[in-house]
Amino acid sequence: MAERIDGKQVAADVRAKVGEAVKTLPGQPTLAVVLVGEDPASQVYVRNKVRQTEEAGMRSLHHHLPVDASQDEVEALISRLNGDDEVDGILLQLPLPKGLDEQRAIECIAPAKDVDGLTEASAGRLVLGKDGLRPCTPTGCVILAKSVLGDDLSGKNVVVIGRSILVGKPAALLFLAENCTVTIAHSRTKDLAALCRTADILVPAVGRPEMVKGDWVKPGAVLIDVGINRIDAPEKGEGKTRLVGDADFGDCEKVAGHITPVPGGVGPMTIACLLRNTVIAACYRRGWALPSGL
């Protein structure tokens, strides 16, 4: 039976390190969060980000635009934040309301303040192996793997299922930077199950509920489940739902050595890595020495 990887605890450890790092800095890093519209889930995410930013000893700025804000208004706000020397990081909460161009808005963020690591400049630095701000969720996946395997992942076989620019591709590059042997699988991959069974670290990130079954998993492997899917849960009552990952947890738990639950696995790591990126961005921008331990 697999040991569950407690993402909440690992995330708390990362946040604690961020808090300690902030105390050593000559100034207070500042994160600006931009929320457009009234999406309830986004509002919850933003509140959590603001709260955890402040708990880590950093300053948080919250900018809320109405649901009918134009593309020009969103980009004008981002431009103002780019020019504000007090702001170290800019987070544009996604998704944006219908009719707005997310990628165009993201590209307005100054690369030095791109704490989500989503701009073309950030992606380019990741591909080239240059220092920069890395996407939060993929970074969290690497940290979770290290939490059970140790800091040296050299030689591990990693299979990432999914080739999205948000998770799949950057996760593959981050594990490659750790000297892993990495395969990116996707919908056209032949005999996906057999390929997954070669993985010491398996990272499903496709958004298909419980796709990965126990017989896809190499005995003793580490399974980092990025998927978060809401499915019907009639056992809870009419109209009720529950969250599941891209892996069939009950089935995979019998085979894997370590596995992340959903919820409570990768999810908490995203905000923790956002806070970490904010400290890194502040140090890069302001010429501060990067605290050890991050």
C-alpha positions, 0 to 999 in steps of 0.5 A, a space after each residue: 500500500 502506497 504512502 500518501 504524500 501530504 501536499 499540505 505539509 510539504 507546502 507548509 514547509 515551503 511557506 515556512 522557508 519563505 517566511 524565514 527567507 523574508 526575515 533576512 531580506 533588506 526590504 519587503 517583497 510585494 505581490 500584486 494580484 489582479 482579479 477580473 470578474 466575479 468567478 467564485 472559485 477565483 475569488 476564493 483562490 485570490 483570498 487564499 493567496 492574499 492571506 498566505 502572502 501576508 502570513 509569509 511576511 510579504 506585502 499583498 496588493 489586490 486589484 479587482 476589475 469588473 467582469 465587463 472590463 475591456 482588454 485595454 483596461 486589463 492590460 493598462 493595469 498590468 502596465 501600471 504594475 510593471 512600472 511600479 518599482 514597489 511591485 516585485 511580482 504580478 499574478 493575473 488570476 485565471 481564467 479571465 471572463 469570456 471575451 478577453 484574450 488570456 495569453 495577450 494579457 499574460 504577455 503584458 506582464 514584465 518577465 522580471 515580475 512573472 511569478 507564475 512563469 507563464 510568459 514567453 520569456 520565462 518559458 524561453 529561459 526554462 528551455 535554455 536552462 537559464 535562471 528565471 521564474 518557473 511555473 508554480 504547479 510543475 515546480 511543486 511536482 518536483 518538490 513533492 517528488 524530492 520530499 520522498 526520494 531526496 534531493 538527488 533525482 538523477 537517473 530517475 525515469 519520469 513519464 509526464 502524461 500531458 503536453 500543456 504549456 501550463 503543466 506538462 511541458 514545463 514539468 518535463 523540463 524541470 525534471 530534465 534539469 534534475 538529470 532525470 530521463 523524461 518522456 512526455 506522453 499524450 493522446 497519440 502515444 501508443 500503448 500508454 499503459 506500458 510506457 507508464 509502467 516504466 516510470 519511477 515518477 509518474 505525473 498525470 496532468 491531462 484532466 481526465 478523471 481517474 484515467 490512470 489505473 493501478 496496472 499502469 503503475 510500476 510497483 513502488 513508483 512515485 505518482 504525482 497526480 496533477 489532475 483535479 476533476 469534479 465528478 458526480 457523487 450519487 453516493 453523497 446524495 442527489 446532485 452531489 459531486 466530489 473531486 478526483 485526480 487523473 489517477 484512480 487513487 484506490 487502484 493506484 494506491 495498491 501498487 505505487 510506493 508514494 502517491 499524492 491524494 486529490 485534493 491535498 496533494 499538488 494543489 497546496 503546492 501551487 500557492 507555496 511556490 508562488 510565494 517562493 517565486 515572489 521572493 526570488 523575483 524580489 531578489 533578482 530585481 533588487 539585487 538582493 542575495 538570494 536566501 539559502 534554503 529556497 
